[in-house]
Amino acid sequence: MLLFAGTSYIASAQEASSRSNPVSIKVKSEDAEFKTSKVYAVIIGVSDYQDPNIKDLKYADADAQLYYNFLRSPQGGSVPEKNITLLLNKNATRANIIKALNNQFSDAFEEDLAIVYIACHGLPTKRGNKLFFLGTDTDRENLEGSAVSQSEFDEAISSSRAQKKVWIADACHSGTVVGTETAFAGSTMRGEREIAEATMVNRLLANVASAQASFIVLSASSAGETSVEAPQWGGGHGVFTYYLVEGLKGAADENKNKLVDIREIYEYVRTKVSEETSRKQYPLLNGRYAKKFPMSAVLE
């Protein structure tokens, strides 16, 4: 689990082999009163779409499963299964997503952390003033009636009492183009040909982070970019989530203090993703947060 006190923190994780012997990593602060924080998460990954007009993704569900596995691991805090809702493919309907958002965060208190991870297609309206996340049962021609709007995500997260909120979004993609050409063998671009749509998705996601304090939005790509998925990353993942999890496991611990903070993970994924995509994709970090906001503990 992660224990917070303002900008100070203790990170502890249960050894997989012994739940009664926690591994603790302590960072001291002046006169800090530490409170135990719990993590609540909704994780969504959609690769398979019912609407034939929406292009299936290859590894969005695998990405969501990978991040879920990380949260359940010692490095991710051994988050209890009951504190995480995982929705993949056929289970990631609009109704189930709304239900999960409304229910999972209802038990959180001020000192807790609320996480939303979503890997799917994202699509703005034609006028560009609304953003929708596409569940498996989305009707491409009826976004407002069948997809999940950004405002619905906002309302669910904002209503939580948790004062620390993290939104990880690999959703700079929409999905009507089949056979999109890419510069990477065997890879798929999670997005349409119209770069303007990708730009709009990222701009709207950035606005989420500026809407309230203690809210971090880490996006897979920047304005004007789409995100890449391919077999070369962990046997089949999006490049963003693959390096996100690698970094959280310890690769991003630049100062070797056995903790990965938000700036470290951001700088790590931005560097790795841009290198792996020949400078075509740059993750983006928005929001208000403590400089050393902890994201994971690193075990020996």
N, C-alpha and C positions, 0 to 999 in steps of 0.2 A: 504494500500500500504506500501511498505518499502522504506524509504528514506536513502540513503547512502552518506557518505563523507569519503572516505578512509576506515579506520577500525572503524570509528565512524558511528553511525546510529540513526535515529529516526524511530520508527515503529508506524504506525497509521492504524486503521481499522474502517470502517464504521459500526455503530450499525445497525443490520438488521432492526430494527424498525424505524430508522430515518437516511436517507442517508445524511442529512444536518448537523448532529452532529457527527463528527468523534471522536473516542476514541484514544487519543494519549499517547504514552509512550515514554519519552525522555531520552536519555543517552547523557550527555554532554561530549564534548571533547574540547581540547584547540584550540581556533581560527579556528574552523571548519566552512567550507562553505558548507551547505547542498544543495544537488540537489535532486529534486523529481525523483525517479526511477519508471519505469513501469516494470511490469512482463509480459513476453511472454512465453507461454508454449505449447508444443505438448505432448499429453497424449495418450498412445497406450495400449490397453489391448486385447489380443487375447486368447480366450478359445476354439473357434470352428474352426477347420481346414477342408478344403475341401478335401485334400489328405487323403485317408483312411490309408495311411502308417504313418501319423503323429497323435500321440495320442492327443486327446482333453484334455485340462486342465479344471478344474472345476470353478475356481474363478478368473482367471486373468482379465477378463472383469470387475468383481465386484471390484477388487482392483483398477483398473484404474478409475472407476466411483467414488470410495471412495476418491481418491486423488484429482480428479477434484472437487468434492463437497467441499473438504477442501479449495482449492484455491479460490473458489467462496465465502467462508464464511468469516466473519470478521477476524478470527484468521489467515487465509491464505492471507489476504490482500484485500478481496472483488475484486479479479481480474475480470475485465470486460469480459463478455462472448466472445466478439470479439477478445480478446487477447489470447484465448485458443482454440486449435483445439483438440477435443476429437474423437478418432477413436476406435470403439469397434467392434470386431468380423467381420461381413460381410463388414463393412466399412473400416476395416484395411487391405486393399489390398496394394500390393507393390506400385502401382501408387499413391494411396491416401497418403501413408506415405511419399513418396518422395515429393509430392506436398506440403504437410503440412510443412515438414522440410524446403523446399525452400522458402515458402511464409510467414510463421508465424513470422520468425525472421528478415524479411527484413526491418521492420520499427523500429527496436531497435536502440538506441543510446548507447554511451559509458557507461553512468551511469545506464543503464537498466540491468535487470536480465533475462537470457534465461534459461528455464527449459525444459528438456526432461525427461518424465517418461515413462518407458516401462515395461510391464509385458507380457511375451510371452515365446515361446521357443527360445533359442539361440543355435546355432550349429556351431562349427568350421569345416573347410574343413578337408578332410582326412589327408592332410599334416600338418594341424594344424597352418597354417600361416595366415588364414583369418577367421574372425568371421562374421556370418550372423544371422540376426534376422528374425524370420519366421512370415510373415503376413498370413492372412487367406487363401490366394491363392497360398502359396508356394508349389512348387513341390519338394518333398524330394530328388528326383534324379537329380534335376537341380537347386541347390542352387544359383549358380552365375547368373542364368537367371531369377529367380523368387523370391528370398528373398532379403532383404535389407542388404547390407554389412555395416560393421563397418565404413569403409572408407567413405561411403555415409553419414552416420550420422556425422562423423568427419568434412567432407567438409561443410555441411550445418551449423553446429554449429560454426565452425571456421570462416566462412564467415560473421557471424553476427558481428555487431559493438559492441554489448554488451560485456563489460569487465568482467562480472560476469556470469558464466555458471555453471549449476548444472545438472548432469545426474544421475537419480535414476533408477537403473536397477535391475529388478527381472527377469533376463534372463539367469540364470545359469541352463538352462534346454534345452534338446533336446527332440525328441518325437517319437521314434518308438516303444517303449515298452508298451504293454498293460498289465494291471494287475501287475504293479510294486509293490512289497511287501514293506511295511513300518512298523515302530514300533508304528505308531499312528492310533488308530481306526478311520476308515472312512476318512483317509487322503490320499493325493496323493503326491508323490515326483515329483517335477518338474525337471525331469532329466532322463537320461538313466542309465543303469546299469554300463556302462563304466565310472568310476570315472575320468579317464584320460581326457575325454571330458569336464567334469565340471571344472577340473583344468585348461584346456586350455581357456575356456570361461572367467574365472575369471582373468587369467593372461593377456589376451588381453584387458579386460576392464580396468585393472590397468594401462596398457600402454597408454590408452586414456588420463587418468588424468595427466600423466607425460609429455604429449606432448606439453602443453601450460600452461601459468600462469593463475591464477584465474579460474581454471577449477576443479570442484569437481565431483568425481564419487563415489556415495554411492551404493554399491552392496548388494544384499540380502544375499549372502553367500561368504565364503572364498574358496581358492583353495582346490579342492578335495571334495567339498560339493555340494549337491543339496538343493533346497529350498522346504519347506513344505507348503501345503495348506490343510485346513480342516474346517468343519462346526463349530468347537468349538471356532473359532476366529471371533467374531462379526456376527455369523450366517452363515459364509461362506466366508473366505478370506485367502490369504496367511499370514502366521504368521508375515512376515517382514512388509508388508504394513499395516496390522492391528495395529501393535505397532508403526510404523512410524507415522501414523496419530494420534494415542493416545498421543504420545510424543509431536507432534507439537501442539496439542490442549492445552498442559500445563503440562502433566505428566513428561516431560523431563526438566522442568524449575528448575534445581537443586538449583540455587542460589536465586530463588524467585524474580528476577528483572523484571518479566513480559515479558521477551523475551526468546526465545529458540534459542541458537546459534548452529552452526554446530557440535561443540564438544559435547554439551549436548545431542543433538538428537542422535548422533552416539553412545555415551556411553550408552544411555538409550535403544536403539533398540538392541545393541549388548548384553546387559545384559538380556533383556526380551526374545529375540529370543533364545539365548543359553539355558536359563532356561526352556523355553517352549518345546524345542526340545531335552531335555536331553543331551545337549552339542554336538548335531550333526550338528548344523548350527550356524555360526557366521557371521553376516554382516561385510562388509569391507569398509573402507573409504580410498580413495586415492585422491591425487591432491595437489595443492598449493592454500592456502586460508588464510585470516585473521583469527586469533584464535577465534574471537568472531563474525564471519560471521553470520548475523541473518537469521534465517529460518522461524520464526513465532512470532507473538505477542500473549500474553496471556491476555484474558479479564476476568474481575471479573465475 
